[in-house]
C-alpha cells in the first residue's frame, strides 16, 4: 500500500520499517496477544473479536467482487426528477405522504436501529437484516423516478431529509449505512446519462440493493472538496483514476462507487467506478464514530473507467450541487441525532436526584436543556428551508451553508452537552450519549457519503 | 407543504417597510441617537402612512397586527397579520430599532390592547398610542411581585405605585399599567389597566439616559390615587387562580416574536453593512468554500449569519403559529431567546470585524451594537426565556424550577 504523504501515521510507519496498515494490525494483534492483563480482566475474547472486526477488511486486497451491472432497458434520454413550484405560503406542515413516511421510518429507527446500535458500533458493521429492512421500507426507491422503477414523482430533498432525520433518531452510524446506497442512486438519477441510469439503477430498485458509496473525502488536514488530490487523467477510451478516498461507508461491501476526482484541466468531477475494477482496494478505516457504517479507505491505483463513467459531463455545476446536497443530507442526520440527545437527557435530568432534588431543578442544568432545544429548532428550520428551496428549484447555496454551519457547531455542542448532563454516566457505554458525542463530531468533517 | 419562504402576497409590505426604513429611519438614525429625548418629528408622516395601511386591512405594519383572528377556517394554513407584522418589523428595525419603538401608535401597549382587549375597548382605544408599564423599582423579571395596587372604588379602580422603563411613556397617549388587585393572591390578581395621560395623580418622574435605543424615550412614572374607569381593565376582572397569570401573559406570546423580529432586523443591518465593508476590503463570502481553508473572517461571518438565519426562522415560526391559532408560548420564547442573544453577539462581532470603522461614530455599527443589547433584556430577559423553555420541556412548575 502506498501511504499518502499527508497521512499522519505514514512517518510513524516508515520509521518502523515501512509497516502499512495491515502490518500495523498484525503488530497490534501480536502485542495484545502477549498481554497477561487481558486474561486477568477476562477481556481476551472481546478484544480478539474487536480486533478481528476492526481489521478484517484490512486483509482484503481487492474491493468487493461485485455483480455485473448489465444495461437494462435504456430510455432515450435520462430521466430527471422535476422540481416543483412550492405553494406560495410560509408553512411548516409536512404533506400527508411525508408524515406517513416519517412515522414509518421513525418507528423502524426506534424499534430496530436504536436497539442494535451499540452492538453495530462495536462490531463496525451493520447487520444485513437491518439493511434489508431499510431497503424494504423503500428508502432507495424514494429518489428514483417512476420511469426508472422507483417511486419518486419529483425532487424530494425535503422528504429525504425527513427520512435521514428519522433514521438518525435511531442511530447515526446505522442511518449512514442505510442511506449510503441511495447516495449513489440519487447521484445517478440527478447526473447520470441514459446509459448509466440503464446500467445501474435497475439494481437499486430491485430486491437486492447493492452496497454503494459516494466517495469525496480524502485523508489529509484542511481538506477542501474543491481541491482534490485524487486525479482523473484521460486515457484510451476513458479515464485513469489515482488517489485515496477516506471514510467510505461500507467500503468493503460496496459494489459501486461514485468517486470525486480532479479531472485534468476541468476541475473536480464525479466518476462511477465498479468495485471489480482493477487497481481498486479497500482498507478498513474505523473512526471515532459512524462505526456501524463500516468505514474504509478506498485506494485507486491506475483505475481505468470508460468515458461513460463521468457524471454530469464533468461540469463544475454538477459537482458543486453534489457537495451542497451532501452537506444538506448531513444536516438532516445532525438534526435527528441532536433530537435523540434531547429526548434522552430530559427524563435523565428529571429522574436524577442530587442534593435532595432532581438535577433539572437547577438552572445550570435546565438552561442547557433550553439551549439544546432552541439551537436544535434553529438547525431544523434552516435545514428544511434549504431542502424546500432545492425541491423548488431555487438557489440554495447560501441556505445549505448556513444550515450546515448550524448543524456542525450547535450539533457538536449538543453532543457534548448530552454527555455533560449525564456526568459520569454519560461517559460510559451503558448510555448512548457517548456514541452520539462521537458520531456528531463527524458532521463537520464529512463530505459526500450521503446525498438528498 | 413545507416552505419557509416569504409568500409573494407579503412582498409588497416587506418592500414598503424596507423603503420607509431606508428613506426615513436610516437618514435620521444618528441624529436621534445623539439628540436623546428629542421627539423625532419625521415619524409623524410615516405613522400616518401606517395608520392608513392598517385601516386598509392590509395589516402587518404595526403593533395592532398581533391580534388573533378567532374566526376563519382552522384547517387551512394561513399567512396572516402576525407573520406580516414580524416581517415588517424586521425591515423597519433594519432601518432603526429606536425609531421603530418611537413610532406613534405602535407601542407595546398597543400590542397588549390588540391581544387582550374586548371589542368595546378595542374600539374605544383605537387611534391611541399606548405604552406598556410592567417594571417597578423593585421588580423586573419577577412580574408576579408587582406592588402597584388597584382597588375598586365605585365605578373606578384607584391605582397606586411606581413604574419604570416605560418605553414611549412620555410621548404615548395612554399607558397600559400592570397592577395587582390583591397582593395576597399572587399572579392571578395581576391585571392590566389603560391609564390615559393627563389623569390626575399620574406623574412623570423623569426620562432615562440609556446605552442605546436613545431615539426612544424611557419614562419613570409615579401613580398616586390615579382613578381609571372600571371599563379600562383589559381582559377578565375576576381573580381566577386556575387561569392565573394567563390573561396578561398571553400578551407575551404575541409581543415576544415582535421583539425577536426587532433583534433580527438589527442583526440583518449589521451583517449587511459588514459584508459591504468586507467586500470593499476584497473579501467575498463563498458559501461553498466554508471549510477549514476559508479565511477566519469568512468563517466568523458565516457563523454569525447562521445564527441570524436560525433567529429569523424561529421568529417566523412563532408568528406562523400565532396566525394559525396554535399555542406558541414555547416558540415565542425560543425565538426571543435566540434572536436576543444572537443580535447582540452579531452586532458586537461586526464592530470587531470592521475595526475602528465599526467602533467609531463614522458608521452605524457601534450604534447597532448598543441598540441590540436591550433586545436581550426587555419583554423578558434571555434568562427568563430560558426558564420558560426549560420549564415547558422538563414539565416543571415555577416553584420547582426557580
Interface residues (C-beta under 8 A of the other chain):
Chain A: X86 X87 X88 X89 X90 X91 X92 X93 X94 X95 X98 X158 X221 X222 X223 X224 X225 X226 X227 X320 X323 X324 X342 X346 X349 X350 X357 X358 X360 X361 X363 X366 X367 X369 X370 X371 X373 X374 X375 X377 X378 X379 X381 X382 X384 X385 X387 X388 X389 X392 X394 X397 X398 X399 X400 X401 X402 X403 X404 X405 X406 X409
Chain B: X1 X2 X3 X4 X5 X6 X7 X8 X9 X77 X79 X83 X287 X288 X289 X290 X291 X292 X293 X302 X303 X305 X306 X307 X309 X310 X311 X313 X314 X316 X317 X320 X331 X334 X337 X338 X383 X385 X386 X387 X389 X390 X391 X393 X394 X395 X396 X400 X401 X402
